Amino acid sequence: MFSKEEAKEIRQLFWHKLENRTRRLPGRKGKKIKWIFDDTNIKGLDLRFDIDRQRAIVALEINHRNEEKRLKLYEKLEACKSIFETAFGGELQWTYLYTKTEGLEVCRVYEQIPADLYQQEQWPETMKFMIDRMIRLEKAFLEVKDFLMHDELGE
């Protein structure tokens, strides 16, 4: 088992290495990739990487504080599910109510694989999965972004 400090160092190393791998993507020429999840321009909607002791996840997460707005946005996204999954290039898991480890309830559309953050020998394959799926998830998001932004949400 790891101490809190060791666990923190491993997490930081993982995220640092993932960032460095994105600089080696074809066509990037060493430049840091600017992921869309840095700013989707839709309040309460983020694209996320997540990894723990059981799995690695790449997700579109709807985490608006207002539950009604969060659920309406999820329903809009679900209405264009076939367009979204076609642009993504495969089926995704759609969860209306996903409870994160800290207890926060969100809506999530995601793909995951078994992974363990603390098993460094898994990192190359895990990072390959995370980068590939985030690129595909961003592409799918861009297909439906305008539809999601036309809102009855009042944003």
C-alpha positions as a printed NumPy array, in Angstrom:
array([[  0.   ,   0.   ,   0.   ],
       [  1.056,   3.575,  -0.559],
       [  1.2  ,   6.462,   1.871],
       [ -0.969,   9.483,   1.048],
       [  2.095,  11.328,  -0.217],
       [  3.216,   8.394,  -2.404],
       [ -0.295,   8.01 ,  -3.826],
       [ -0.401,  11.739,  -4.597],
       [  2.972,  11.545,  -6.372],
       [  1.807,   8.583,  -8.478],
       [ -1.401,  10.42 ,  -9.48 ],
       [  0.568,  13.532, -10.426],
       [  3.059,  11.455, -12.43 ],
       [  0.238,   9.723, -14.31 ],
       [ -1.41 ,  13.02 , -15.311],
       [  1.958,  14.531, -16.242],
       [  2.804,  11.546, -18.457],
       [ -0.654,  11.637, -20.063],
       [ -0.159,  15.321, -20.884],
       [  3.268,  14.566, -22.352],
       [  1.847,  11.759, -24.522],
       [ -0.673,  14.145, -26.057],
       [  2.257,  16.234, -27.308],
       [  3.44 ,  13.292, -29.389],
       [  0.195,  12.848, -31.297],
       [  0.535,  12.927, -35.09 ],
       [  0.398,  16.489, -36.361],
       [  1.015,  18.043, -32.92 ],
       [  4.785,  18.64 , -33.36 ],
       [  5.379,  18.765, -29.62 ],
       [  2.59 ,  21.253, -28.938],
       [  0.289,  20.68 , -25.998],
       [ -3.139,  19.559, -27.179],
       [ -5.976,  21.907, -26.224],
       [ -8.758,  19.548, -25.274],
       [-12.29 ,  20.838, -25.707],
       [-13.06 ,  19.807, -22.134],
       [-11.016,  22.817, -21.114],
       [-14.101,  24.82 , -22.163],
       [-17.188,  23.283, -23.813],
       [-19.048,  26.63 , -23.697],
       [-22.043,  24.841, -22.178],
       [-22.563,  25.492, -18.479],
       [-22.545,  22.287, -16.477],
       [-21.211,  20.094, -19.294],
       [-17.65 ,  18.813, -19.219],
       [-15.576,  16.184, -20.963],
       [-13.564,  14.26 , -18.396],
       [-10.806,  11.757, -17.881],
       [-11.069,   9.674, -14.712],
       [ -8.969,   6.839, -13.352],
       [ -8.896,   4.982, -10.049],
       [ -7.988,   1.51 ,  -8.755],
       [-10.663,  -0.265, -10.837],
       [-11.148,   1.575, -14.14 ],
       [-10.218,   4.325, -16.545],
       [-13.114,   6.426, -17.837],
       [-13.532,   8.953, -20.616],
       [-16.853,  10.734, -20.172],
       [-19.149,  13.515, -21.194],
       [-20.468,  14.625, -17.83 ],
       [-23.467,  16.822, -17.153],
       [-22.941,  18.224, -13.68 ],
       [-25.131,  21.338, -13.616],
       [-25.985,  22.223, -10.003],
       [-29.632,  22.747, -10.929],
       [-31.071,  19.233, -11.18 ],
       [-33.865,  20.25 , -13.581],
       [-31.401,  21.876, -15.983],
       [-29.027,  18.929, -15.656],
       [-31.736,  16.415, -16.524],
       [-33.11 ,  18.511, -19.419],
       [-29.641,  18.742, -20.931],
       [-29.209,  14.977, -20.582],
       [-32.575,  14.405, -22.276],
       [-31.526,  16.655, -25.172],
       [-28.29 ,  14.714, -25.519],
       [-30.144,  11.422, -25.36 ],
       [-32.491,  12.637, -28.118],
       [-29.496,  12.741, -30.487],
       [-27.938,   9.516, -29.179],
       [-27.661,   7.851, -32.601],
       [-25.9  ,  10.901, -34.12 ],
       [-23.603,  11.126, -31.086],
       [-22.653,   7.437, -31.095],
       [-22.21 ,   7.387, -34.882],
       [-19.785,  10.324, -34.64 ],
       [-18.046,   8.608, -31.718],
       [-17.74 ,   5.389, -33.691],
       [-19.368,   3.012, -31.245],
       [-21.775,   2.488, -28.4  ],
       [-21.352,   4.286, -25.093],
       [-22.768,   3.798, -21.623],
       [-25.569,   6.275, -20.862],
       [-26.243,   6.864, -17.166],
       [-29.018,   9.229, -16.109],
       [-27.883,   9.144, -12.489],
       [-24.188,   8.525, -11.835],
       [-22.947,   9.04 ,  -8.288],
       [-19.293,  10.033,  -8.17 ],
       [-17.025,   8.872,  -5.343],
       [-17.425,  12.208,  -3.531],
       [-21.219,  11.749,  -3.585],
       [-21.991,  14.26 ,  -6.347],
       [-24.8  ,  13.146,  -8.663],
       [-24.238,  13.739, -12.383],
       [-25.387,  12.411, -15.742],
       [-22.696,  10.626, -17.729],
       [-22.132,   9.274, -21.196],
       [-18.904,   7.326, -21.131],
       [-16.678,   4.425, -22.   ],
       [-14.46 ,   2.651, -19.502],
       [-11.898,  -0.118, -19.308],
       [-10.496,  -2.027, -16.349],
       [ -7.394,  -0.211, -15.11 ],
       [ -5.476,   0.52 , -11.938],
       [ -3.833,   3.908, -11.537],
       [ -1.2  ,   2.397,  -9.265],
       [ -0.082,  -0.289, -11.741],
       [  2.376,   1.717, -13.831],
       [  2.916,  -1.131, -16.287],
       [ -0.724,  -0.578, -17.387],
       [ -0.205,   3.117, -18.115],
       [  0.765,   2.904, -21.814],
       [ -2.381,   0.984, -22.791],
       [ -4.571,   2.995, -20.428],
       [ -3.276,   6.289, -21.824],
       [ -3.709,   5.061, -25.395],
       [ -7.352,   4.249, -24.596],
       [ -7.943,   7.584, -22.844],
       [ -6.447,   9.705, -25.621],
       [ -8.201,   7.809, -28.419],
       [-11.578,   7.927, -26.712],
       [-11.277,  11.608, -25.792],
       [-10.524,  12.52 , -29.406],
       [-13.578,  10.507, -30.48 ],
       [-15.745,  11.951, -27.684],
       [-14.806,  15.508, -28.649],
       [-15.707,  14.745, -32.274],
       [-19.109,  13.398, -31.195],
       [-19.688,  16.388, -28.912],
       [-18.955,  18.811, -31.766],
       [-21.584,  17.02 , -33.887],
       [-24.331,  17.847, -31.366],
       [-22.997,  20.966, -29.648],
       [-25.147,  23.456, -31.582],
       [-28.26 ,  21.404, -30.845],
       [-27.4  ,  21.278, -27.152],
       [-26.752,  25.03 , -27.06 ],
       [-30.179,  25.841, -28.549],
       [-31.846,  25.768, -25.278],
       [-34.938,  25.965, -23.38 ],
       [-32.511,  25.845, -20.462],
       [-32.212,  29.611, -20.287],
       [-28.396,  29.603, -20.478]])
